[in-house]
Amino acid sequence: MLLYYITDRQRFPGNEPARRRALLSKIAEAARCGVDYIQLREKDLSARDLEQLAGEAVGIIRENSALRTENRELRTRLLINSRTDVALAAGADGVHLRSDDISAEEARSIWAQALARSPLIAVSCHSTADVLRAESEGADFAVFAPVFEKKDNPGAKPSGLEALRDACQGRVPVAALGGVTLENAAACLDAGAAGIAAIRLFQENRIEDVVRALRAL
């Protein structure tokens, strides 16, 4: 099962330095507990500040993943939201593209010109058509949202499980996002999702407990 933690330091209490420390601590916890991917989604930061934070996150993830496993293929990977340039500069593993971003194919081409290794590319999708396009453009996986109603954004219309089921009919793995809890995660997997993506589920709970519960489904 693909487990994808999406960060939001603004949800932590305190001033900016305190929020950053809390975020990096949560990233370390996620890496130790076997979360597969972490998306650094701090959209309000300047490119310079995001690159600095991403660089710190890269070091923390590598250190804590190494404590968990010697197998590099099983280590937690860091993706940067939208900013391919920052992902490259910080040494991240890849990029998460918005649905209206450049294509996965374009991002992979930019990456190939800078580095010999291939990036991991995730794409936000809101319809089956979005997922099929992401697949055709070479994305590694899609993140389909919102599946359920979100507490912090009740105005966003949920797509529902049937829409998720339709979106999971292709070849690219699809992670379910949006209002996903431990109580409804199994329904997402039954609908064909390859995994679970979330902010609150990981960030507001003990990640060890969340990972254990999700892996047991």
Secondary structure, DSSP 8 states (H G I E B T S, - for coil): -EEEEE--GGGS-SSHHHHHHHHHHHHHHHHHTT-SEEEE--TTS-HHHHHHHHHHHHHHHHHHHHHH-S-GGGS-EEEEES-HHHHHHHT-SEEEE-TTS--HHHHHHHHHHH-SS--EEEEEESSHHHHHHHHHTT-SEEEE--SS-BTTBTTS----HHHHHHHTTSSS-EEE-SS--TTTHHHHHHTT-SEEEESHHHHTS-HHHHHHHHHT-
